[in-house]
Amino acid sequence: MPSAELGSVKSAMRVLDLFEYLRRWNAGQTHARIATQLGIPKSSLTQLLKTLVCRGYLEYDPISKGYFLGPAVVALGQRSVETRDLVSVAEDVLADTARATRETCALNLLKGDLSEVVATASGSHRLHYTMRKGDVAPLYATSGGKALLAHLPEEMRRDYLARVSLEKITPRTVDSVPALEAELAEIARTGIAFVVEEFMPGIVGMARPILGRSGFPLAAVNIALPIARYDAALKRRCLNALEDAVLMLRERANLG
């Protein structure tokens, strides 16, 4: 293994060792004590602690000179629990949404630069769009993906927009970052994302995000339907059903 990779592994192990050490004691630990107990050179530990404090993974008490686990660690654990709880209650809520609209709906999670379907319910019309558990799609091309993307923390969204390559999946797929940015701003304002034939010809999608207690987009609920059936009345019915679904999911997952 190259020396750079070895150094990265060592740094990662030190972070994990530090988190586990502080969790075990559940009390502030000084720089000197951490260095002694974990066998980390003091010069290396100084930079590591500084970085983790800046990122919110540790807190420093200048009176006791002790380091504690910070709010970012708590947020990671909380987000994982919130997401798991959402997935566990999704199927019944999606079934209700599909009955109310007769259209296919799904719960989508962030998976890197993709959105992933983790639960779904099919529409009852003979002609309906099918979404399967495990399906993935670029964030910029689907309603669920755009709902997630629009509500990401600004730093994450900027990072995504700086490196995304907008593949033209259909003739109507968004093909410029400024156009996507403008669309995301509108989604953030209204809380509703739309796509019209951007991922699949002949299919319209709409979605709402589900935000965790920290404001992070844990998931998005979307409905997808053939454009031939799409009119103002069906749009209103689907948007109302999505609003009900988000409220019910939040209630059943104890998101407040």
C-alpha positions as a Markdown table, in Angstrom:
| # | Residue | x | y | z |
|---|---|---|---|---|
| 1 | Met | 0.0 | 0.0 | 0.0 |
| 2 | Pro | 1.4 | 3.5 | -0.9 |
| 3 | Ser | 2.6 | 5.6 | 2.0 |
| 4 | Ala | -0.2 | 8.2 | 1.3 |
| 5 | Glu | -2.8 | 5.5 | 1.7 |
| 6 | Leu | -1.2 | 4.2 | 4.8 |
| 7 | Gly | -1.3 | 7.7 | 6.3 |
| 8 | Ser | -5.0 | 8.0 | 5.4 |
| 9 | Val | -5.8 | 4.7 | 7.1 |
| 10 | Lys | -3.8 | 5.7 | 10.2 |
| 11 | Ser | -5.6 | 9.1 | 10.4 |
| 12 | Ala | -9.0 | 7.3 | 10.1 |
| 13 | Met | -8.1 | 4.8 | 12.8 |
| 14 | Arg | -7.1 | 7.7 | 15.1 |
| 15 | Val | -10.4 | 9.5 | 14.6 |
| 16 | Leu | -12.3 | 6.3 | 15.4 |
| 17 | Asp | -10.2 | 5.5 | 18.4 |
| 18 | Leu | -10.7 | 9.0 | 19.7 |
| 19 | Phe | -14.5 | 8.9 | 19.3 |
| 20 | Glu | -14.7 | 5.5 | 21.0 |
| 21 | Tyr | -12.4 | 6.6 | 23.8 |
| 22 | Leu | -14.5 | 9.8 | 24.5 |
| 23 | Arg | -17.7 | 7.8 | 24.3 |
| 24 | Arg | -16.5 | 5.2 | 26.8 |
| 25 | Trp | -15.6 | 7.8 | 29.4 |
| 26 | Asn | -18.5 | 10.2 | 28.7 |
| 27 | Ala | -16.4 | 13.0 | 30.2 |
| 28 | Gly | -14.0 | 15.6 | 28.9 |
| 29 | Gln | -10.4 | 14.4 | 28.3 |
| 30 | Thr | -7.4 | 16.7 | 28.1 |
| 31 | His | -4.9 | 16.8 | 25.2 |
| 32 | Ala | -2.2 | 15.2 | 27.3 |
| 33 | Arg | -4.4 | 12.4 | 28.5 |
| 34 | Ile | -5.7 | 11.6 | 25.0 |
| 35 | Ala | -2.2 | 11.5 | 23.7 |
| 36 | Thr | -1.1 | 9.1 | 26.4 |
| 37 | Gln | -4.0 | 6.8 | 26.3 |
| 38 | Leu | -4.2 | 6.5 | 22.5 |
| 39 | Gly | -0.5 | 6.7 | 21.8 |
| 40 | Ile | -0.9 | 9.6 | 19.3 |
| 41 | Pro | 2.1 | 12.0 | 19.0 |
| 42 | Lys | 1.1 | 15.3 | 20.5 |
| 43 | Ser | 1.9 | 17.3 | 17.4 |
| 44 | Ser | -0.3 | 15.1 | 15.3 |
| 45 | Leu | -3.1 | 15.1 | 17.9 |
| 46 | Thr | -3.1 | 18.9 | 18.0 |
| 47 | Gln | -4.1 | 19.2 | 14.4 |
| 48 | Leu | -6.5 | 16.4 | 14.6 |
| 49 | Leu | -8.3 | 17.9 | 17.5 |
| 50 | Lys | -8.4 | 21.3 | 15.9 |
| 51 | Thr | -10.0 | 19.9 | 12.7 |
| 52 | Leu | -12.6 | 17.9 | 14.6 |
| 53 | Val | -13.6 | 20.9 | 16.8 |
| 54 | Cys | -13.9 | 23.1 | 13.6 |
| 55 | Arg | -16.2 | 20.6 | 12.0 |
| 56 | Gly | -18.3 | 20.2 | 15.1 |
| 57 | Tyr | -17.4 | 16.6 | 15.9 |
| 58 | Leu | -15.7 | 17.6 | 19.1 |
| 59 | Glu | -16.2 | 20.4 | 21.6 |
| 60 | Tyr | -13.5 | 22.0 | 23.7 |
| 61 | Asp | -14.0 | 23.4 | 27.3 |
| 62 | Pro | -11.4 | 26.1 | 27.9 |
| 63 | Ile | -11.9 | 25.9 | 31.7 |
| 64 | Ser | -11.3 | 22.2 | 32.1 |
| 65 | Lys | -9.2 | 22.0 | 28.9 |
| 66 | Gly | -11.3 | 18.9 | 28.1 |
| 67 | Tyr | -12.5 | 17.6 | 24.8 |
| 68 | Phe | -16.0 | 16.1 | 24.4 |
| 69 | Leu | -18.0 | 14.5 | 21.6 |
| 70 | Gly | -19.7 | 17.3 | 19.6 |
| 71 | Pro | -23.1 | 17.9 | 18.1 |
| 72 | Ala | -22.0 | 16.7 | 14.6 |
| 73 | Val | -21.5 | 13.2 | 16.0 |
| 74 | Val | -25.0 | 13.3 | 17.6 |
| 75 | Ala | -26.5 | 14.5 | 14.4 |
| 76 | Leu | -25.0 | 11.6 | 12.4 |
| 77 | Gly | -26.5 | 9.1 | 14.8 |
| 78 | Gln | -29.8 | 10.9 | 14.9 |
| 79 | Arg | -30.0 | 11.1 | 11.1 |
| 80 | Ser | -29.4 | 7.4 | 10.8 |
| 81 | Val | -32.1 | 6.5 | 13.3 |
| 82 | Glu | -34.6 | 9.0 | 11.7 |
| 83 | Thr | -34.0 | 7.5 | 8.2 |
| 84 | Arg | -34.4 | 3.9 | 9.5 |
| 85 | Asp | -37.7 | 4.9 | 11.2 |
| 86 | Leu | -39.0 | 6.5 | 8.0 |
| 87 | Val | -38.3 | 3.4 | 5.9 |
| 88 | Ser | -39.9 | 1.2 | 8.5 |
| 89 | Val | -43.2 | 3.0 | 8.3 |
| 90 | Ala | -43.2 | 3.9 | 4.6 |
| 91 | Glu | -45.0 | 1.0 | 3.0 |
| 92 | Asp | -48.4 | 1.6 | 4.7 |
| 93 | Val | -48.3 | 5.3 | 4.0 |
| 94 | Leu | -47.3 | 4.8 | 0.4 |
| 95 | Ala | -50.2 | 2.3 | 0.0 |
| 96 | Asp | -52.6 | 5.0 | 1.2 |
| 97 | Thr | -51.1 | 7.5 | -1.2 |
| 98 | Ala | -51.5 | 5.1 | -4.1 |
| 99 | Arg | -55.1 | 4.4 | -3.2 |
| 100 | Ala | -55.9 | 8.1 | -2.9 |
| 101 | Thr | -54.3 | 9.0 | -6.3 |
| 102 | Arg | -54.4 | 5.6 | -8.2 |
| 103 | Glu | -50.8 | 6.5 | -9.2 |
| 104 | Thr | -47.4 | 5.0 | -8.4 |
| 105 | Cys | -45.5 | 6.5 | -5.5 |
| 106 | Ala | -42.2 | 5.9 | -3.7 |
| 107 | Leu | -39.9 | 6.9 | -0.9 |
| 108 | Asn | -36.4 | 8.0 | -2.1 |
| 109 | Leu | -33.2 | 8.3 | -0.1 |
| 110 | Leu | -30.0 | 10.1 | -1.0 |
| 111 | Lys | -27.3 | 7.7 | -2.2 |
| 112 | Gly | -24.2 | 9.7 | -3.2 |
| 113 | Asp | -25.1 | 11.6 | -6.3 |
| 114 | Leu | -28.1 | 9.4 | -6.9 |
| 115 | Ser | -31.6 | 9.0 | -5.4 |
| 116 | Glu | -32.6 | 5.4 | -4.5 |
| 117 | Val | -36.1 | 4.0 | -4.2 |
| 118 | Val | -36.4 | 2.2 | -0.9 |
| 119 | Ala | -40.2 | 1.6 | -0.7 |
| 120 | Thr | -42.9 | 1.9 | -3.4 |
| 121 | Ala | -46.6 | 1.3 | -4.1 |
| 122 | Ser | -48.0 | 0.8 | -7.6 |
| 123 | Gly | -50.9 | 2.7 | -9.1 |
| 124 | Ser | -54.1 | 0.9 | -9.9 |
| 125 | His | -54.6 | 2.2 | -13.4 |
| 126 | Arg | -53.9 | -0.4 | -16.2 |
| 127 | Leu | -51.4 | 2.1 | -17.6 |
| 128 | His | -49.1 | 3.1 | -14.8 |
| 129 | Tyr | -45.4 | 3.9 | -14.2 |
| 130 | Thr | -43.4 | 1.2 | -12.3 |
| 131 | Met | -40.8 | 2.1 | -9.7 |
| 132 | Arg | -39.0 | -0.8 | -8.0 |
| 133 | Lys | -37.1 | -0.9 | -4.7 |
| 134 | Gly | -33.4 | -0.4 | -5.4 |
| 135 | Asp | -34.0 | 1.7 | -8.6 |
| 136 | Val | -31.5 | 4.6 | -8.7 |
| 137 | Ala | -31.4 | 7.8 | -10.8 |
| 138 | Pro | -29.3 | 11.0 | -11.0 |
| 139 | Leu | -30.5 | 13.6 | -8.5 |
| 140 | Tyr | -30.9 | 16.3 | -11.2 |
| 141 | Ala | -33.3 | 14.2 | -13.4 |
| 142 | Thr | -36.1 | 13.0 | -11.1 |
| 143 | Ser | -38.6 | 14.8 | -8.8 |
| 144 | Gly | -37.5 | 12.9 | -5.7 |
| 145 | Gly | -33.8 | 13.6 | -6.5 |
| 146 | Lys | -34.5 | 17.3 | -7.0 |
| 147 | Ala | -36.4 | 17.6 | -3.8 |
| 148 | Leu | -33.5 | 16.1 | -1.9 |
| 149 | Leu | -30.9 | 18.2 | -3.8 |
| 150 | Ala | -32.8 | 21.5 | -3.2 |
| 151 | His | -32.8 | 20.9 | 0.5 |
| 152 | Leu | -29.2 | 19.8 | 1.1 |
| 153 | Pro | -27.0 | 22.0 | 3.2 |
| 154 | Glu | -25.5 | 24.8 | 1.0 |
| 155 | Glu | -22.0 | 23.4 | 1.2 |
| 156 | Met | -23.1 | 20.0 | 0.0 |
| 157 | Arg | -25.3 | 21.5 | -2.8 |
| 158 | Arg | -22.4 | 23.7 | -4.0 |
| 159 | Asp | -20.0 | 20.8 | -4.0 |
| 160 | Tyr | -22.5 | 18.7 | -6.1 |
| 161 | Leu | -23.2 | 21.6 | -8.6 |
| 162 | Ala | -19.4 | 22.2 | -9.0 |
| 163 | Arg | -18.7 | 18.7 | -10.3 |
| 164 | Val | -22.0 | 17.3 | -11.7 |
| 165 | Ser | -22.0 | 16.2 | -15.3 |
| 166 | Leu | -25.5 | 16.7 | -16.7 |
| 167 | Glu | -26.2 | 13.8 | -19.0 |
| 168 | Lys | -29.0 | 14.4 | -21.4 |
| 169 | Ile | -31.1 | 11.4 | -20.5 |
| 170 | Thr | -34.1 | 12.7 | -22.5 |
| 171 | Pro | -34.5 | 15.7 | -24.7 |
| 172 | Arg | -36.1 | 17.5 | -21.8 |
| 173 | Thr | -33.5 | 16.8 | -19.1 |
| 174 | Val | -32.0 | 19.9 | -17.6 |
| 175 | Asp | -28.7 | 20.6 | -19.3 |
| 176 | Ser | -27.1 | 23.6 | -17.6 |
| 177 | Val | -26.0 | 24.2 | -14.0 |
| 178 | Pro | -27.5 | 27.8 | -14.0 |
| 179 | Ala | -30.9 | 26.4 | -15.1 |
| 180 | Leu | -30.7 | 23.6 | -12.4 |
| 181 | Glu | -29.7 | 26.2 | -9.7 |
| 182 | Ala | -32.7 | 28.3 | -10.6 |
| 183 | Glu | -35.0 | 25.3 | -10.4 |
| 184 | Leu | -33.6 | 24.2 | -7.1 |
| 185 | Ala | -34.1 | 27.7 | -5.7 |
| 186 | Glu | -37.8 | 27.5 | -6.6 |
| 187 | Ile | -38.1 | 24.0 | -5.1 |
| 188 | Ala | -36.5 | 25.2 | -1.9 |
| 189 | Arg | -39.0 | 28.1 | -1.8 |
| 190 | Thr | -42.2 | 26.0 | -2.5 |
| 191 | Gly | -41.2 | 22.6 | -1.1 |
| 192 | Ile | -42.4 | 20.9 | -4.3 |
| 193 | Ala | -40.3 | 19.4 | -7.1 |
| 194 | Phe | -41.6 | 18.7 | -10.6 |
| 195 | Val | -40.2 | 16.9 | -13.6 |
| 196 | Val | -41.8 | 16.5 | -17.0 |
| 197 | Glu | -40.3 | 13.8 | -19.2 |
| 198 | Glu | -36.8 | 14.5 | -17.8 |
| 199 | Phe | -35.9 | 11.0 | -16.8 |
| 200 | Met | -38.5 | 8.9 | -18.8 |
| 201 | Pro | -40.3 | 10.0 | -21.9 |
| 202 | Gly | -44.1 | 10.3 | -21.3 |
| 203 | Ile | -43.8 | 10.4 | -17.5 |
| 204 | Val | -44.4 | 13.3 | -15.1 |
| 205 | Gly | -43.1 | 13.3 | -11.5 |
| 206 | Met | -43.7 | 15.4 | -8.4 |
| 207 | Ala | -42.2 | 15.2 | -5.0 |
| 208 | Arg | -41.9 | 16.7 | -1.5 |
| 209 | Pro | -38.9 | 16.3 | 0.9 |
| 210 | Ile | -39.0 | 14.9 | 4.4 |
| 211 | Leu | -36.7 | 16.9 | 6.6 |
| 212 | Gly | -35.1 | 15.6 | 9.8 |
| 213 | Arg | -35.0 | 17.6 | 13.1 |
| 214 | Ser | -31.7 | 19.2 | 11.9 |
| 215 | Gly | -33.3 | 20.3 | 8.6 |
| 216 | Phe | -31.4 | 17.7 | 6.6 |
| 217 | Pro | -33.5 | 16.0 | 3.8 |
| 218 | Leu | -33.8 | 12.5 | 5.0 |
| 219 | Ala | -36.0 | 11.3 | 2.1 |
| 220 | Ala | -38.4 | 12.5 | -0.5 |
| 221 | Val | -41.9 | 11.1 | -1.4 |
| 222 | Asn | -42.7 | 11.2 | -5.1 |
| 223 | Ile | -45.6 | 10.3 | -7.4 |
| 224 | Ala | -44.9 | 9.4 | -11.1 |
| 225 | Leu | -47.6 | 9.1 | -13.7 |
| 226 | Pro | -48.2 | 9.0 | -17.5 |
| 227 | Ile | -48.3 | 12.5 | -19.0 |
| 228 | Ala | -51.4 | 11.5 | -21.0 |
| 229 | Arg | -53.4 | 11.5 | -17.7 |
| 230 | Tyr | -51.9 | 14.6 | -16.2 |
| 231 | Asp | -54.2 | 17.6 | -15.8 |
| 232 | Ala | -54.9 | 20.3 | -13.3 |
| 233 | Ala | -57.3 | 18.2 | -11.2 |
| 234 | Leu | -55.0 | 15.2 | -11.0 |
| 235 | Lys | -52.1 | 17.5 | -10.2 |
| 236 | Arg | -54.0 | 19.0 | -7.2 |
| 237 | Arg | -55.0 | 15.5 | -6.0 |
| 238 | Cys | -51.5 | 14.3 | -6.1 |
| 239 | Leu | -50.0 | 17.3 | -4.4 |
| 240 | Asn | -52.6 | 17.0 | -1.6 |
| 241 | Ala | -51.8 | 13.3 | -1.3 |
| 242 | Leu | -48.1 | 14.1 | -1.1 |
| 243 | Glu | -48.6 | 16.6 | 1.7 |
| 244 | Asp | -50.7 | 14.1 | 3.6 |
| 245 | Ala | -48.0 | 11.5 | 3.1 |
| 246 | Val | -45.2 | 13.7 | 4.4 |
| 247 | Leu | -47.3 | 14.6 | 7.5 |
| 248 | Met | -48.2 | 11.0 | 8.2 |
| 249 | Leu | -44.6 | 9.8 | 7.7 |
| 250 | Arg | -43.3 | 12.5 | 10.0 |
| 251 | Glu | -45.9 | 11.5 | 12.6 |
| 252 | Arg | -45.3 | 7.8 | 12.4 |
| 253 | Ala | -41.5 | 8.2 | 12.4 |
| 254 | Asn | -41.7 | 10.6 | 15.4 |
| 255 | Leu | -40.1 | 13.5 | 13.6 |
| 256 | Gly | -42.2 | 16.1 | 15.3 |
